[in-house]
Amino acid sequence: MGLFKRKNKEKETVQELQKDDRYEKGLSKSRNRFKEGLLSLFGRGMKISDDFMENIEAFLYESDLGADVCELILEKIVSASRKKELLAYEDVRDIIAELFEDLFKDDDLSIPVDSYHPCVILVVGVNGAGKTTTIGKLASFYRGEGKKVLIIAGDTYRAAAIEQLDIWAERAGVDIIKNLEAKAPSGIVYDGIQAGLSRDSDVILIDTAGRLHNKAHLMEELDKIKRVIQKIIPEAPHETLLVLDGSIGQNSVVQAQEFTKVTPITGLIVTKLDGTAKGGSMIGIRQKMNIPVKYIGLGEKLEDLQAFDPVRYVHAMFEGFEEG
């Protein structure tokens, strides 16, 4: 039973969702695009037809959901139409919303920050995806939970990245280990892990280089960083998060596939969802990669990096479809 069918029975849940409207505001462009697109295809009283199926298939593909998700939606629409007539756009909306919910229902969305001391989180992603900004926001997020956080500026190939990370660390009120003169990331990471232990840090966030144009070198570099970490903390890193730019839609799948060749990825962070009408693209990314989404970026402020909540996400994507 999807969010909309539960709505009348669980008014308290919806009211709770509405207390914090960051999801609703951040995903407004995507929500409006879905609403306008479906309404233009599926007016009230219009029955399912071959023409409609062709039109909605084109609309779903243009929405950058990914081929696999589009096929699932089309199959569910056809299956539902065999059981009863689908006479209003709400029928199709509910099918899509419930599918979105189902895709996320078994995902482990947790980060083990309370299970390890310190919890070491390796952050990877291509340049331009918002990796550096995301690390700053993660630092602020965990500090807000009362954790003592340390950032390691491990992208030694970009002085600008180190400087930006330094600004974010100051803004978040956390420590940072950096060296603008360093050339070897593994050396900075080694010093940073040692510093984190000596400072009794709860969470250590490690930035890494994002150069996909030289995958062999990237692989060697990340392997070396992991070996250095494990010399000091054998079970670390405890989480490896891949930052993806949600505004480029399914092109992010290619990036994700390349990084999974380099290192196991335990979770995704999808950024820049507030500035795009492709908020549904993360559905396709999740489906294709079978990696849980753990955070989403909904704006530029520190608090706009939100722990991913599938119910809030689906509500924000479809809430605007309700008619008064």
Buried (B, 14 or more C-beta within 10 A) or exposed (E): EBBBEEBEEEEEBBEEBEEEEBBBBBBBBBBEBBBEBBBEBBEEEBEBEEEBBEBBBEBBBEBBBBEEBBEBBBEBBEEBBEEEEBEBBBBBBBBBBBBBBEBBEEBEBEBEBEEBEBBBBBBBBBBEBBBBBBBBBBBBBBBEEEBBBBBBBBBBBBEEBBBBBBEBBEEBEBBBBBBEEBEBBBBBBBBBBEBBBEBEBBBBBBBBBBBBEEEEEBBEBBEBBBEBBBEBBEEBBBBBBBBBBBBBBBEBBEBBEBBBEBBEBBBBBBBBBBBBBBBBBBBBBBBBBEBBBBBBBBBEEBEBBBEBBBBBBBBBBBBBBEEE
